[in-house]
Amino acid sequence: MIVALEGILESRGIDSAVVKVGPLSLQVYIPGSTLSQLGAVGDGVYLHTHIYLREDNMALYGFASAEELSLFQSLISVSGIGPKAALGLLSTLSPEQVASAIVSGNIDLISRVPGIGKRMAGRIVLELKGKLEKWWVGAIAPALAQEDADVVAALTSLGYSLKEATRAVSSLPGSEELDLEEKIRLALQQLATM
C-alpha cells in the first residue's frame, strides 16, 4: 500500500499533477486546495495518498494533510459517493467546511457542490455525522448558522461560486443584529474587494 509519496512536481493539470518519484512519474488526482499548495514545476512535493482500485480502474489520489486524506476516505465510504465526487467536495469547500457542514447537518451547503444533490448530501450527513463528530469536533470551524447558509444561497444564485460565497460569509462580522439583507450587502462588498 502506498500511503505517501515524495518527489518532484513535473506538471500540473486542472485536477491532477504528475510527480516524479525516482525513475517513475505518477499521475496523482488532487483537490484544488492541495493543488494550490504544490508550488512550481520542479519543486519538491510530499503528498498523503490513497490508491483507488476497481476492476477497470486504478487511480492515485493525493492530499496535503492526513486530515484531508481521512475525510476523503470517509466520503468515499458513503454509498454512491465515488472518488470524483469526494474530490469535487474537497475542491469546492475546505476540509473544515465539509466537516463542519456534515456535523451541523447543513445539507443545503453540501448540495450546492456540483454533482451533489440534496438526496446525496442527506446521505453524506446521515452516514458521516456521528463519525466526524468524534474526529473533527475540535478542529472544525463553527458551523454556518441558518442565516449564513441563506446568505451563501443568495450569493450563489447571483452567480458567485460556492467557495467565493462561503469565504465572503465567513469574513462577515459576527453580529446577531444584522438582518439577512444587511449580511448579503456586506458579503457583496466583501466579494468586490476579493
SULFENZI-V724052 format. One record per backbone hydrogen bond with DSSP energy under -1.0 kcal/mol. CO is the residue of the C=O (numbers start at 1). NH is the residue of the N-H. If there is no record, write none. Layout:
<<CO | NH> <CO | NH>>
This chain:
<<3 | 49> <5 | 47> <7 | 45> <8 | 20> <9 | 42> <11 | 18> <15 | 30> <16 | 13> <17 | 28> <18 | 10> <18 | 11> <19 | 26> <20 | 8> <21 | 24> <24 | 21> <26 | 19> <28 | 17> <29 | 62> <31 | 35> <32 | 36> <34 | 37> <35 | 38> <40 | 43> <43 | 9> <45 | 7> <47 | 5> <48 | 63> <50 | 61> <52 | 59> <57 | 54> <59 | 52> <60 | 29> <61 | 50> <63 | 48> <65 | 69> <66 | 70> <67 | 71> <68 | 72> <69 | 73> <70 | 74> <71 | 75> <72 | 76> <75 | 78> <78 | 81> <82 | 86> <83 | 87> <84 | 88> <85 | 89> <86 | 90> <87 | 91> <88 | 92> <89 | 93> <94 | 98> <95 | 99> <96 | 100> <97 | 101> <98 | 102> <99 | 103> <100 | 104> <101 | 106> <105 | 107> <106 | 110> <107 | 111> <110 | 113> <113 | 116> <117 | 121> <118 | 122> <119 | 123> <120 | 124> <121 | 125> <122 | 126> <123 | 127> <124 | 128> <125 | 129> <128 | 132> <129 | 133> <130 | 134> <131 | 135> <132 | 136> <136 | 140> <145 | 149> <146 | 150> <147 | 151> <148 | 152> <149 | 153> <150 | 154> <151 | 155> <152 | 156> <153 | 157> <155 | 160> <156 | 159> <161 | 165> <162 | 166> <163 | 167> <164 | 168> <165 | 169> <166 | 170> <169 | 172> <179 | 183> <180 | 184> <181 | 185> <182 | 186> <183 | 187> <184 | 188> <185 | 189> <186 | 190> <187 | 191> <188 | 192>>
